Amino acid sequence: MHPLDVVKTRFQIQRCTTDPNSYKSLGDSFRMIFRTEGLFGFYKGILPPILAETPKRAVKFFTFEQYKKLLGYVSLSPALTFAVAGLGSGLTEAIVVNPFEVVKVGLQANRNRFTEQPSTMSYARHIIKKEGLGLGGLNKGFTATLGRHGVFNMVYFGFYFNVKNIIPVNKDPTLEFLRKFGIGLLSGTIASVINIPFDVAKSRIQGPQPVPGEIKYKTCFKTMATVYQEEGILALYKGLLPKIMRLGPGGAVMLLVYEYTYSWLQENW
C-alpha cells in the first residue's frame, strides 16, 4: 500500500496546478514518478512505517481496549464509549508515530531518484542536528498528527462497533465475514474523508516549505486556514482518493484480523 501513501503525500504538498511538475491526476502521478524516479520512487520513506507500523497498531488496539474499560466507570452510552475510546487511542498513537512521520514525509517529498536521496537514518540525523527534537524539529506537525489520528480512530472505531451492533449477526461464516468487512471498509473510508484536512496540514508542516529557510506552515489550524484562503476548500481534500484506496480496504482488513485474532486468543489463552 506504500505507493499510494507516497502519491497522497505528493498531492498534499503540491500547491499550484500550473506548475509543470505538478500531478494532474492519480494516473499522471504514477506515470511521472515511475518515469523520473524509477520503480523504487514509490517506496521512498518505506523504512519509518516498517519500523513504526507494528508498535503503532499495537498501541492503537491495546489503548482502545484500555480506554474502553476505563470509560466503563463513567456513565456514557455504549455508542459514545466506542467513539471516545477511539479518540483516546488515536491521540496516544500519534505520540508514538509522529517522529517517524516527519522522517517519512521528508523522504517522500524528495523527487530525486531513489539512489540519490539520503538514507532514512542520515535524514533523521540531519533533522535532529539542524532542527532538534522539539516541535520545530523531529516532532513538528505534532498537533496535526494528534488531530489526524484522534479524529480517524474516533470515527473508525465509533462507526464500526456501533453499526456492527445494529446490523444482525449472520449465521453463515462467509456472510458474517462479508458483513464485518463491509462495515470495516465503510469505517475506514468515512474516517479518511473526515480527517483528511488534518492530514493535509500535517504534510504541509512536515514537508518542504514553499520558500527555503522561511517557515510558512507551522501550526495545524493556521495551516488549514492558509490553505483554505489561498487554494480553496478542495485543497484541504488533496490526496483523498489514494488515501481512501489505501485505508478503506486496509482499515477493513485491520479490524477483521484484530477481531478474529482477539477472539482466538480469548478462547485459547
CORVENWO-V672339 format. One line per field, one symbol per residue. ss: DSSP state (H for helix, E for strand, - for the rest). A space follows every 10 residues. Layout:
ss = ???
//
This chain:
ss = -HHHHHHHHH HHH------- -----HHHHH HHHHHHH-HH HHH--HHHHH HHHHHHHHHH HHHHHHHHHH H------HHH HHHHHHHHHH HHHHHHHHHH HHHHHHHHH- ---HHH---H HHHHHHHHHH H--------- -HHHHHHHHH HHHHHHHHHH HHHHHH---- --HHHHHHHH HHHHHHHHHH HHHHHHHHHH HHHHHH---- ---------H HHHHHHHHHH H-HHHHH--H HHHHHHHHHH HHHHHHHHHH HHHHHHHH-
//
